[in-house]
Amino acid sequence: RGGLCFVSTKRYCKANNQFVKDYDKTKPTTYISYVDMNNLYGCAMREMMPYKNFSWCNEIEIDTILNTSDDSKVGYTVECDIEVPKDKQDYYMDFPMLPENMEIKYDMLCDYNKSRVKTGYVSNKLVPTLFDKVKFTLDYRLLKTAVKFGYKVKKIYRCVKYNQKAFIKEYIDKNT
């Protein structure tokens, strides 16, 4: 159904706190938490969304996009190249931003997975990677978040400007 598909760098985690039977006071206290969100669609429908006056931007500056507030009456969808800085990849390793639909081919698999599928395996997956993004299209609010966390915009190919508003927020709030 389009959800993320990846294995975190930590395949095994063990909690160490007073609530577990083999708690070790000499080791740091740690917890394991399960995080999930229900009604993702309803949550998204409460946000500012494009609704009229769509136009291509001519030579827009990245600072204009990055300085646009999340609740602005004007929004942008941007196609750009984004660099994932090598010196920050350890920080992003467990949950990289900006997942992309990719064709996963047999030669991209680890040896274990290769032993479990047929040669010639190909599958499309939504995967978070540390690859640089080329001609990646995203909402300006997500771009702002990526830049805040150190991703770098290398080139803007094109941009659509539009009026936006949370035009069905009230309806969603009454029905959720």
Secondary structure, 3 states (H helix, E strand, C coil): CCCECCCCCCCCCCCECCCCCCCCCCCCCECCCCCCCCCHHHHHHCCCEEEEEEEECCCCCHHHHHCCCCCCCEEEEEEEEEECCHHHHHHHCCCCCCCEEEEEEHHHCCHHHHCCCCCCCEEEEEECCCCCEEEEEEEHHHHHHHHHCCCEEEEEEEEEEEEEECCCHHHHHHHC
